[in-house]
Every structure is written in C-alpha cells, then in structure tokens.
Amino acid sequence: MGMLAFGLLGALYARADSLLLLSLRGSAEAGFYSLAYRFYETGLLFNSAATVALLPRLAREETPAHRARRILGGYLILAAGMALGVALLADPLIRLPFGARYLPAIPMLRWLAWSWIPAFLSGLGATVWISQGRSSRLLFTFAMGAAMNLALNLMWIPRWGGVGAAIAMLVSTTAMALSFLTALRIR
C-alpha cells in the first residue's frame, strides 16, 4: 500500500499544476507551462541518477548522514549551477527551438529551474532516510509537500497562471527540502 500511495502522491505532485492550469487558465497557458516543465523534469533526471548511484554506498555506511553531509556542497553546487544556467539562458532555450509564440514559458522556466536546488536537497535527504531504514517518513513528507503544492496552485494559478504554478512548485519543494534537512543530522 505504501508504494501505491507514494506513486499516487508523486503523480499528484507532478501533474496537479498542469491540470489546474488547463482547467483555470486554458490550453495555451497549460501548454506554455508544460514546455517549461519538460526542462524541469529533464534536470530532475540528474538528481535521480545521483540518488540511485548514492543509495548502495550510503546503505553500507554506519552513519549515512555523515557521508551525505560531506557531499552536500557539491550536490548543491551542481543544482545551483544548473538553475543559474537555465535562468540566464531561458530566453534562447525557449526562443530558438520553439519561436516567439512560446515566450510566455520563459518566466515559468526560470522559476522552475530554481526548484532544482531544493529538489536535489530533498533527493539527498530521502536517500539518507532510505539507507537508514526510515523510509516511512518519506510518505508523510511527500504528502505534506503535495498538499502544500496543491493549495498554493489553487491560490496562485487564478491570479498568475503558469508563473504562479512555477512559484508554487518552488515554495512547496523548498518546504519539503527543509524537512529533509533532518536526515543530514548526525545521530
């Protein structure tokens, strides 16, 4: 049951914004956001690859949080570098392949790119919890993040459209990352 719940929460977290945008702001706004979100998802693949590679190593550690804290700086530098690069290059990343019609996706992409930093921190914290056998905390943390994301989307999409959805992702992902900081404490 836990894996099913985690999968459903993941789907809600990843797609609620797009469905709400479509419903509340129409297909054009949802399309712009979907384009920006594809870039965001691509960046998350780096996070997934890193956490999958780290899990076996952390699981063998007596104190996985200690090793995770040692690599935290490099991990955050990677995420911040990606975010800064995409934020600075958002215009040509959208304009050159997709044309001027998709320019409204640029601010959405910039906000979503900054979400990589807390997402990477969350990935590292979740990997530590799993390696410590504390994965039950993941479901609760993820449920709280999904609920916050949904609530913020309901407040901000009517007013700011796709930009509101992107900001909601950044805020809710940051809140989840803060809860994952406890995973990096040395016991």
Salt bridges, closest charged atoms under 4 A:
GLU41 OE2 - ARG15 NH2 2.78
GLU41 OE1 - ARG38 NH1 2.87
GLU61 OE2 - ARG67 NE 2.84
ASP91 OD1 - ARG95 NE 2.87
